[in-house]
C-alpha cells in the first residue's frame, strides 16, 4: 500500500500502524513552564534564561530523565524577553509501582541547574513543591518540530482548553516523540503515552485516570519501560483485562529456558499477586514510512506478544 501525503501522521494512520509499544523512553520527566515561541529543539531555542536550556539538555543526556517545556493553551506572542513571573513545574518518577510526582512554582528556573537529573530517574525527587498525584495531560504542539503536531496537536488542545474544568490539567508541551502518531499525549504522573486522540478520547483518558483506570484507546505504552516490555504489559492487559492505572510491574524474566531467536521473555506481575510470562518479538512494518514530516520513509519495527502464559 502506498499513501501520497506530505504529513507523517496521515501516512501512519492510513497504513494502520500499530500504536502499541511505541512510547518514548524516560523513567522521569521534568516539565517546566515556558511561554512564547519554541524552536525545533525547544531547550535550545526558547526564551529560557541564557544558558539554562543547553545546560539542561546536557545534564539530562543519558540519565533516563527527559526535560520538556510546557505552556498554557492559546496564542503565544514573542515578547523578545525572559518570562519573569513564577513558573509552573512538574517532576515525575514514572517507574511502575513507584510512581511519584511533585509540582509547584519556581521563582527562578535557573535553580534547576542544581538538580541531579540522574537522581530523578532513580526516584529521588527534590524537596520542592508538593506531592501531587492528580493526573495531568501534556499535548505536543511544537509546529517548529513537526507539522502534524502543529495541526493535530493544536486542534486537540484548543478543544480541551474550552472546558473550564480542564484548566491547569491540559498543557501544551514541546516534544514527546512519535510525530507520526499525532496528536501525541503524555499523562503524568504515570508516564502513559497516547497517540491519535480526539477530544472525546482525551477527556476519557483524564476521567479514567482520576478513577485509577488506564484508558486503552490510543494507548502506546509507559515511558519507564523499554519497548519490548511495553508490548508485554499491553498484552497482559488485553488477555487478563487488567484496568488499573499502575497495577502491573514488568521486567525481564529470570534465567530459564531460552526464547527462540529474536524473542524476549518478560515477567509481568500484578499487585494482587498474579503473574504472567510473556514472549515478545519485533517485526518489520511494510511499507516504510516517514518518522516525521519532511523526512524520507524508513523501515519501522513493531513489537508484539507471541505468547502470554499465566504463572502459578
N, C-alpha and C positions, 0 to 999 in steps of 0.2 A: 504494500500500500504506500502511496506517496501523497503528501499533502503540500500544496503550494501556498505557503504563508510565510511572511517575514517574522511572525510572532511565535516565540518558542512554546508558549502555553497553548496556543491553538493547535500546533503540531502534536504536542504531547497528549492533549485531550482527544484529538481526532484519532490518534493511534491507541487510545485507551491504555496508556502507560500506567502500570500499577503504582499506587501511592505507597503501599506497604513497604516498610524498611527503607525509606529514603530520607529520614530525618537527619539534619546536620548533627555533628558530634560536639558535645560540650557537657561536662559534668557540672559546670557552674556558669551562671550568666550574671554579668554586671551591666545594668541598663541605666544610662544617665540621660536626663532630660537636656535636650539641646535644640531649641527652636531655630528657625532660619533655614537657609539652604544647606543641603548636603551634597558633596561631590560623590563620584563613584565609590571611592573609599572614604567613608564619612569621617572616620577618625582623623584622616589626613587632610580633609578638605571640608571644614565647617568653621563656625565662629567660636570654637573652643579657645580658652586661653592659650596664648602662644606656647608651643612646645608640648602641651599636655597630650594632644592626640597621638603624635608619634611615640611619646613615652609609653602611653597605654598600649599601643599596638605592639611595641617591642616587649613590654613587660608581660603581656598575656600570651605571647607566642609559645606554643608547645607546653602550656600549663594545664590545659583542659578547661580553662575559663575563656569564654567569649565575651568581648566588650562591644556593646552596640549603643547607638544614640536613639532617643525617643523624643517625640513631640506630640502635642495635642492635635487632634484632627482639625483641619481647616487650612486657610491660607497662611503662608509663612514668608512675609516680606523680608528682603535682605536689608537690614538697617546698618550694615557695614560696621557693626560694633559688637563687643562682647556682651553676653547676657549677664547682668549683674544681680538680678533677683535670685533668692534662694531657688534651687532647682531640685526636682524630684530625683530619687534614685531607687533602684531595686537591686538587691543582690540575692541570688538564689542558688542553693545547692540542690541539684536535681536527681541525685542517685536514688533509685527505687528503694523504698523502705527507710530512707534517711533524709527525706525532703525537708528543707528549711528555707525560710526567706525573711529578710529584713528590708524594710523600706523606710523612707523618711525624706528629709531635705538636707542639702548641703549649702552652706553659705559661700563656700569657696571650693569649687570642684578640684582645684589643684591639690587638695588633701588626698585625693585618690592616688597620687604619686607615691604615697607612703604605704599603700595597701599591698599585702602579699597575695598576688593573684593565684599563685600555686596553692596557697593555703585554702583559698575559696574552693578550689576543685576538690580538696580533701575534706571539705565540710566545716572548716574553721572560719566562720563568718565574723567580721569585725563587730565590736560592741557599739555600733552606731545605729541610729534609727530605732525601730521597734520590731519585734517579731510580728509577722503578718502573713497569714496563710490564705487570705482572700484571693481567689483566682482573678487574674488579670490577663487580657488579650493584647498582644502586640502584633500589628499587621504591617508587613513590609510594603512601603510605598515609595521607595527610593528610585524615582524615574531616571536619575542620572546613572544608575547602575543597570537598570533593565526596564524596557518599555512595558512589559507585561505587569510589572509591579506598579508602575505609574498608573496604568489604566485599570486593571482588575483590582489591585490593592486599594487604590484611591476610591473607586466606586464602593467597595465594601465598607471602608472606614467612614466614608461620608454618610452612608445609610445608617450605620450604627450610631454615629455621633448625633443623629437627630433625636435619639432616645435619651431623655434626661436621666433615666435610671442607669444608663451606662457611662455617664460622665465619670472620669477617673478610673474606669475599668476597661477602656479601649483606647489604645495609643498607637500612633504611627511609630514604626521602627525602621532603622536604616538598612539592615541586611539580615537575612536569615539563611539564605541558601535554597536552591531549588526553584529558580525563577520560573522554570517551565511548569511548575505546579501552582502558579499564581492564581488567586491570591493566597500567599503563604502566611501562616499564623502561628505564633508561639504562645502557649498557655503556661504561665508561671503561677505557682512555684514548681509544678511537676516536670516542666520541660517537655510536655507533649506538644508535638508539631502537627499541623494540619495543612492540607492543600485543597484548592478548588472549592473553597467555602463560598456560600452565598449568605445574604443577611439572615435568612431563617436558620441555616445550619450553624452559623457563627453564634447566634443567640442561644441555640441549643447547647453548644459546647460550654458556654458560660453557665447556663442554667443547670446543666447536669453536674458540672464541676462543683457548683455550690452545694449539691447533694452528695458529693463524694463519688460521682459516677463518671466514667470515661465515655464521652460521646464517640461513636465509631465512624460516623460519616466523615470522610476526608482524612482519617487518621493516618499519619505517616510513621509514627513511632516516637520513642522517647530519646532525647538527645544524649542522655548519660550512657546509652547502650550502643555498642558497635552495631553496624547494620545487620550482620548475621543474627545477633542477639535480639535486635528489633523484630526480625522475622519470626524468631522462636516465640517471643512474647505475644505477638499478634496471633500466631497460630493457636496458642493455648486459649487466648480469649475467644477465638472462633469455636474451637472444639468444646471447651468446657463452659462457655457462656459467662466468663468472668467479667464483671462490670465495674468493680471497684477501681477508683482512680489510681490508687497506689497499693494494690493488693499483691502484685507479683514482683518477685526478685529473680533476675535471670543472670546466669553466669555459665562459663564453660563447664561441661560435665567433667566429673573426676575421672581419673585414669580408669580405663576399662576396655572392652572390645573396641577396636578401632573402627572408625567410619570409613565407608568406601571413599576412593579418591574423589576429591572435590567437595565432599560433605563435611560439615562440622556438627558436633554434638553439644547441646546446651541443656542445662538443668534449669527448669523454671519451677519456682516454689511459691505457693500461696501462703498468705499469713495464717490461714486456718490449718496448715499442716499438709495439704495436698501437694503433690509434686509430679512433674512430667519430664521425661526425656524427649527432646525434640531434635531431629536431624534436619539440617537446612543445607541448601545448595544454591549456588548462583548460576543463572543462565543469561546468555546474551539476548538482548532485545533486537528484533529486526523489524523495520529498517533502522539505520542510525538516525538520530535526531539531535537538534541543537540543544546544548545545555542552557543557553541564554540567547536572547535576541541579538542577531547580527553575527553569531558565531557559526562556524561550519558544523554540519551534522557529525556526531561521533557515536560510536557503539556504546550503549549503556548496558549495565548489568542489573538484574532484578533478583533479589534473594527471596526464596520461598521455602516453606516447610516441606520436607519429603515424608516425614512421619512424626506422629505425636503419640508417645507411649506413656500412659499413667504408671506411676510407681507406687508400690505398696507402702 
